[in-house]
Amino acid sequence: MAYITFGKDGPLKQKMINFFAVVGTCGGIAAILIPTYGVEFNVANVYQCFMYHAALTWFSLYLIRFKHANLGMQAFKDNLVVLFALLVFNLYMNSILAVYDTNFMFIVRPPLEGLPFLNLSHGYYIYLFRVIMLGVIGLSLFHLPFIVKERKNRETESDFNIA
């Protein structure tokens, strides 16, 4: 968020904005709806987690609403690459920080016990595959309206140029 807010404009910053808008919105909402620390606001971790993810969601929606994020087909491809790079990076980070019981992107274990789809009942690799597929499907569904709008604008623009 700091680099997006204060960093120098350029292609790297735009790619970060595009990625942050999607992942911040989806991840922030998911983190609020799946409370991994519980729901008692007298516990510091619960309050901190809620406030952080609410701010993350708000900032991400701000980037989309005021058209700072360009979420067309190229952004979709870039975001898939970044998401997979983060997956690999977070596998190592979770291993390094295992002493602190980290679970970035929920790739170590499910966020809660007893979830119907995200569980370890079929083994870790099936769980990891499901997490990856949910990420890809979520990213695809989020980008879909923007890609359709981009395609319609391109067709309208080409129709205008032909006539």
CORWO-V451894 format. One record per backbone hydrogen bond with DSSP energy under -0.5 kcal/mol. NH is the residue of the N-H (numbers start at 0). CO is the residue of the C=O. If there is no record, write none. Layout:
NH|CO ; NH|CO
This chain:
4|0 ; 5|1 ; 6|2 ; 13|9 ; 14|10 ; 15|11 ; 16|12 ; 17|13 ; 18|14 ; 19|15 ; 20|16 ; 21|17 ; 22|18 ; 23|19 ; 24|20 ; 25|21 ; 26|22 ; 27|23 ; 28|24 ; 29|25 ; 30|26 ; 31|27 ; 32|28 ; 33|29 ; 34|32 ; 35|33 ; 37|34 ; 40|38 ; 42|39 ; 43|41 ; 46|42 ; 47|43 ; 48|44 ; 49|45 ; 50|46 ; 51|47 ; 52|48 ; 53|49 ; 54|50 ; 55|51 ; 56|52 ; 57|53 ; 58|54 ; 59|55 ; 60|56 ; 61|57 ; 62|58 ; 63|59 ; 64|60 ; 65|61 ; 66|63 ; 67|62 ; 68|62 ; 70|68 ; 75|71 ; 76|72 ; 77|73 ; 78|74 ; 79|75 ; 80|76 ; 81|77 ; 82|78 ; 83|79 ; 84|80 ; 85|81 ; 86|82 ; 87|83 ; 88|84 ; 89|85 ; 90|86 ; 91|87 ; 92|88 ; 93|89 ; 94|90 ; 95|91 ; 96|92 ; 97|94 ; 99|96 ; 100|97 ; 101|96 ; 105|102 ; 106|103 ; 114|111 ; 118|116 ; 122|119 ; 126|122 ; 127|123 ; 128|124 ; 129|125 ; 130|126 ; 131|127 ; 132|128 ; 133|129 ; 134|130 ; 135|131 ; 136|132 ; 137|133 ; 138|134 ; 139|135 ; 140|136 ; 141|137 ; 142|138 ; 143|139 ; 144|140 ; 146|142 ; 147|143 ; 148|144 ; 149|145 ; 150|146 ; 151|147 ; 152|148 ; 153|149 ; 154|150 ; 155|151 ; 156|152 ; 157|153 ; 158|154 ; 159|155 ; 160|156 ; 161|157 ; 162|158
